[in-house]
Amino acid sequence: MKQLFDGVYEKNGTLLTLNARPGQRAYTEKLVNVGNKEYREWIPSKSKLGAAIKNGLKTFPFTRASAVLYLGSSTGTTPSHISDIVTDGTVFCVEFAERVMREFLHLAEQRKNLVPILADARKPQDYAWVGSVDVVYEDVAQPDLVEIGIRNAERFLKDGGCLMVAIKSQSIDVTEKPGVTYKACERKLRDAGYKVVETIILEPYEKDHAMIVARK
């Protein structure tokens, strides 16, 4: 088994995280025993961060003690894997949809480092109590998703911290080619004072998606 990043492993082409809740799944992933430890399969077609890792992501800012603000946590697939990694940290998970949040709450009850926040990511003042974080991770399918990410990063992200934005090009402009949309998103980040570190195309796992990694 090969270690790719802190807390992220690969065995026979399968991404894995060490299961912080042995015996429990968070979605449809397989549980894999290696030695006397249990790992969870990280399915890239169900997680944009997993897809980015499979496609060669080099910047991985999550560590054991990281504080993470996750915008658009949905039912918690990707947050569950980040939860496995930041065992001594906290993942503040913002979700706007009440129905989705109800499902996420079951996961948060099992994983105490996941903090559910029912709120609109466009209004970071509503969860100002979160404080400073090492990573702002955004997966919000909205036309102004880059502006939302910047707004949150300006309020919460530590200097030198990392902003990761999952871009769904069709949510921004259905008439434009994805590559053009990604470049426009990069420009917005640079214009706001961020250094774009890398952009990873997420196909074939996610059609017309990319992950942009920027530093404050």
C-alpha positions, 0 to 999 in steps of 0.5 A, spaced: 500 500 500 502 506 498 501 513 501 499 519 497 498 524 502 497 525 509 491 520 511 490 518 503 493 511 501 492 507 494 492 500 494 491 496 487 489 503 484 483 504 489 484 510 493 483 509 501 482 513 508 483 510 514 476 509 517 475 513 523 469 509 525 471 502 524 465 498 521 461 504 519 460 506 512 458 513 510 455 511 503 456 505 498 464 505 499 467 498 501 471 497 507 478 494 506 482 491 511 490 491 511 493 488 516 489 490 523 487 496 520 480 498 516 480 503 511 474 506 507 474 506 499 474 513 496 470 512 490 472 518 485 466 518 481 462 520 488 467 525 490 470 531 486 476 531 491 477 524 490 477 525 482 482 530 483 487 526 487 486 520 482 487 525 476 494 527 479 492 533 484 499 535 487 497 540 493 493 537 499 493 541 504 489 537 509 493 534 515 491 531 522 490 538 525 487 542 520 481 546 521 476 546 514 470 550 512 466 545 507 461 549 503 456 545 500 457 539 504 451 535 501 450 528 504 457 528 506 461 523 502 467 527 501 467 530 508 467 523 511 473 522 508 476 529 510 474 527 517 478 520 516 484 525 515 483 531 520 482 526 526 485 532 531 481 537 527 474 540 525 470 540 519 465 545 519 460 543 514 455 548 510 449 546 507 443 550 505 438 544 503 434 542 509 432 535 506 440 534 505 442 536 512 437 532 515 441 526 512 448 529 513 446 530 521 446 522 521 453 522 519 455 528 523 452 524 530 457 518 528 463 523 526 464 528 532 469 532 528 464 534 523 460 540 525 453 541 521 451 548 519 445 549 516 446 556 512 447 559 505 454 560 503 453 566 500 452 569 507 458 567 511 456 572 517 451 567 519 456 563 521 462 568 523 463 564 529 467 558 525 473 563 526 480 562 522 481 555 518 486 552 514 482 550 508 476 553 505 473 547 500 467 549 496 463 544 492 457 549 490 453 549 483 452 556 483 453 561 477 457 565 482 461 560 486 468 563 485 465 569 488 462 565 494 468 562 495 472 568 495 467 571 500 468 566 505 476 565 504 476 573 505 473 572 512 475 565 514 482 563 511 488 564 514 494 567 511 497 562 506 491 558 507 488 554 501 482 555 497 479 549 493 473 550 488 470 545 485 468 548 478 461 545 475 462 549 468 455 548 466 452 551 472 456 558 470 455 558 463 452 552 459 453 556 452 461 556 453 466 551 453 468 548 459 476 550 458 474 557 457 470 557 463 475 554 468 480 560 465 475 565 467 474 562 474 482 562 475 482 570 472 477 572 478 481 568 483 488 572 481 484 578 480 482 577 488 489 577 490 490 569 490 495 565 487 492 559 482 497 553 484 493 548 480 487 546 476 485 539 475 480 536 470 476 531 473 474 527 467 472 522 466 469 521 473 466 528 473 464 531 466 465 538 465 468 539 472 475 542 474 478 543 481 482 549 482 487 550 488 489 557 490 493 560 496 491 566 499 
